[in-house]
Amino acid sequence: MPKSEICFMTATEMVQKIRDKQLSCREVMAAHLNQIERVNPIVNAIVTRIPAEQALARADAADEALAQGKAIGPLHGLPIAHKDLVPTKDMRTTFGSPIYKDFVPDHDGLIVERLKKAGAITIGKTNTPEFGAGSQTFNQVFGETLNPYDTTKTCGGSSGGAAVSLACGMLPLADGSDTGGSLRNPGNFCNIVGFRTSPGRVPIWPNPVAWYPISVQGPMARTVQDAALMLSAIAGPDPRSPIAIAEPGSVFSGSLERDFKGVKIAWSKNLGDLPVDPRVTQVLENQQCVLHDLGCIVEAGQPDFSGADDIFKVWRAWRFELRYTELLKDHRKLIKDTVVWNTEQGQKLTGPQLGRAEVRRTELYHRVREFMENYEFLICPVNQVPPFDIKQPYVEEIDGVKMETYIDWMKSCYYITVTGLPAISVPCGFTPEGLPVGMQIVGRHNADFSVLQLAHAFEKATGFWKQHPPVAS
């Protein structure tokens, strides 16, 4: 089988062919290593790698296990690289910071543990902005990761290296994380799937603030079915996470097929009053007919998101203060200005501010809950802009409206974050310039499986995921 055909096969098909012995793990690994050697120097997505001979040896061991009839996991033989924010045992993990440029953890993060247990073969790390701050992937250690659909543009972030690796066929699956949109934003910018799971769906460890519901981890893939496959391996309870959802990961192994006739959907072009680039609006509007064709009842509307901006910024600043205050004391000159600013915002917070933010978050939750009793899904933009210039750190203006901070252009994502609802970015089309645009599908509380089902139906009806970037051909 041609190596390029292997690389752009779905992960679901790939693991089945490995199980049926139509493909060996070594063939799969060799094809991906070849694609990485060819494409990664152009896009700079995978930033740390094990030697090729070591990766092939791990693939040979996976083939041997299969030959001996040993129990194998759902991701057996698939190469994977982990986001450079996730501790990976005996592998350099920099967090995109020069402070940690030579740091090698002595343990795996929980998501890495589960991926390895499922049979995935770790081969490296994917690029991320410094400490994952900002939805544009660049740092002082490894530089910029480029959008494969236009290498003069950003791939988004903070899971940018993961998204580009998938779009270019360098990995079949990748892990990511999301606070203000870091699974959804790069998925949107790179024409792949990024799924912000419900808090606790994928337990996080190590985690110094184990009850913190704003940041989550989740799957990234080229198709929704592949995202569900990966989620079946990484979801499920763990005693190290007190907010872990009790349902086992196996619930995501079921069929995603569903009849959507009569299902009510709220369609929001701007979540009420957010500025949105007209090119994004046009791409989304062009695909609204697909939901009608699926049998859905689509009505314009959205919940009242009053206070969402302040809630998110308070909780984000609080987390930055906890994480980076000590680093600021000793390494201020090595930390980028936006991280310094966000940490100092956290240092200014008072107890009453945190308390009011939590009260307002509760009020928002109930307003959204009541709204979603009438609508099973909310559809809205993932990003308010298409991919922008790689040399621009963040968006400063949208459709004539100036942004106040480096994260304001991500409101269409982080408004959803503070609701705690599951949300996915699924490919929805392209701008006239050929830049990807995703659709954000938001589901009810803990209804991750339903979100996957609607995204799968939309994906089948449109097929935008099949349009691969020229740089990867």
Sequence and secondary structure as in RCSB ss.txt:
>XXXX:A:sequence
MPKSEICFMTATEMVQKIRDKQLSCREVMAAHLNQIERVNPIVNAIVTRIPAEQALARADAADEALAQGKAIGPL
HGLPIAHKDLVPTKDMRTTFGSPIYKDFVPDHDGLIVERLKKAGAITIGKTNTPEFGAGSQTFNQVFGETLNPYD
TTKTCGGSSGGAAVSLACGMLPLADGSDTGGSLRNPGNFCNIVGFRTSPGRVPIWPNPVAWYPISVQGPMARTVQ
DAALMLSAIAGPDPRSPIAIAEPGSVFSGSLERDFKGVKIAWSKNLGDLPVDPRVTQVLENQQCVLHDLGCIVEA
GQPDFSGADDIFKVWRAWRFELRYTELLKDHRKLIKDTVVWNTEQGQKLTGPQLGRAEVRRTELYHRVREFMENY
EFLICPVNQVPPFDIKQPYVEEIDGVKMETYIDWMKSCYYITVTGLPAISVPCGFTPEGLPVGMQIVGRHNADFS
VLQLAHAFEKATGFWKQHPPVAS
>XXXX:A:secstr
  HHHHHTS HHHHHHHHHTTSS HHHHHHHHHHHHHHHHHHH  EEEE  HHHHHHHHHHHHHHHHTT    TT
TT EEEEETTS  TTS   TT GGGTT   SS  HHHHHHHHTT EEEEEE  SGGG SSS EETTTEE B TT 
TTBB  SSSHHHHHHHHTTS SEEEEEESSSTTHHHHHHHTSEEEE  TTTS   S SSTT  S EEEEEESSHH
HHHHHHHHH S  TT TT  SS GGGGGS      TT EEEE SSTTT    HHHHHHHHHTHHHHHHTT EEEE
     TTHHHHHHHHHHHHHHHHHHHHHHHHGGGS HHHHHHHHHHHT  HHHHHHHHHHHHHHHHHHHHHHTT 
SEEEEES SS   BTT SS  EETTEE SSTTGGGHHHHHHHTTT  EEEEEEEE TTS EEEEEEE STT HHH
HHHHHHHHHHHH GGG   GGG 
